[in-house]
Amino acid sequence: MTIEKREFDVVVAGGGPAGVAAAISASRAGARTALIEASSAFGGMATNGLVPTLAPYTDQKDIIIRGIGLEVLQGLLERGAAIPKPDPRPGEKPPYDWTTIDAEALKLLLDEMVVASGAEPRLFTTMTEPVMDGQRITAVHTWSKSGREEWRAGVFVDATGDADLAARAGCPFDKGDATGLMQPSTLCFLIAGLKETDHIKWARTNPFFELTKAASLSGELSGRNDLLCINGMATGNAARFNYKHQKDTDGNDADSITRAIIEGRRQSHELCRYLRDRIPGCEEAFVAATGNLLGIRETRRIVGEYVLTMEHYFERRKSADDIADYCREIDLHAVGTPEELKQREHPHAGKTLPEGEHYGIPYRTLIPQSVSNLLVAGRAISCDRGVLGSIRQMPAVFATGQAAGFAAGLAAQGDGAVRNVDVRCLQDGLIAQGAYIELAGQN
């Protein structure tokens, strides 16, 4: 079989927030860049996954996620496709914290941004394996309606979220806790047919979280331990839900993902029936859409040149090679009976930093061991399981993606060795692209 070969400076595998930011950043830096995505749209969980809101961009004082991630949020706001949180908590800064987003508008915006950057977009294309020359990737093979293809480049960015490319290239990684246990998955969905006035009036005084918690504990809703329920208004008569868990999901196992997404769809219709029966304004509610992607919170984390730890987080460390900053709380989900939760819950789950404080993300966390011309962006960067609860949030994912893309562009100008990138040149370039970096020793 003849394999069509394509030549680029940088190839980005995965078109979620990290991959989009990486491709745009690399292309803006002058690199001939390709962005390969397996699904029908860019944006990952923000589009195909129907996640209702974007996590905070601020440390409750200042906007610390800027650059391409902020361009995306501001672009949605300008189009009327993002709705600030109506009742922010003290310190939250609408419209930059917990903004509800319109998935369809975001698909269009990301299409436009990728194309405008000059990067070559490719959808419906699955990366299968890398082609190796010692410790260097020379190409990645893909499969699509076009058949088998080979994408050659000097530098590669793994933005798959699961470190698929890094793992297949032989890079070491960690996965889950010491026993292999991972956080549960969630399938998000959209319920429409709501009567706007009655529904909003009820929701302001009766949070969905408390409703579903009580109904789950009483047995009216299945899964007595599944207490998660976040909803956001997508339009006047519809709400998107980040609802319940599917436990023991392995995001690297197709059978496991299949079981979880089937259970998630069942849960969406169960909740909809409950709302129709119980909530004013929901009498005509129906499930309008379920996510095409399952919400996977945790799989592989690369072992990089530096590992972000809980000590790094709580000490708010800044490093000479920082490429971004973030601050989100340690959002780690556990599921099980009360007895199981005692064993499964991470000791730092739910802990957060003081207002106005944030930690630095070193460039070294993007560099996997064993391969010379590969960078990793998104939730698979080098960190311990606790810090994963913070770094996996989409605003931070935009930031690490932008940094990986620009670094890849710089490396492609030389021999492709990502460890040889001039860090100060990288930082200056990111700042010129609008990113925020609080350098070590800088107030």
Secondary structure, 3 states (H helix, E strand, C coil): CCCEEEECCEEEECCCHHHHHHHHHHHHCCCCEEEECCCCCCCHHHCCCCCCEECCCECCCCECCCHHHHHHHHHHHHCCCEECCCCCCCCCCCCCCCEEECHHHHHHHHHHHHHHHCCEEECCCEEEEEEEECCEEEEEEEEECCEEEEEECCEEEECCCCCHHHHHCCCCEEECCCCCCCCCEECCEEEECCCHHHHHHHHHHCCHHHHHHHHHHHCCCCCCCCCCEEEEEEECCEEEEEECCECCCCCCCHHHHHHHHHHHHHHHHHHHHHHHHHCCCCCCCEEEEECCCCECCCCEEECECCCECHHHHHCCCCCCCEEEEECCCCCCCCCCCHHHHHHHCCCCCCCCCCCCCCEEEEHHHHCECCCCCEEECCCCCCECHHHHHHHCCHHHHHHHHHHHHHHHHHHHCCCCCHHHCCHHHHHHHHHHCCCCCCCCCCC
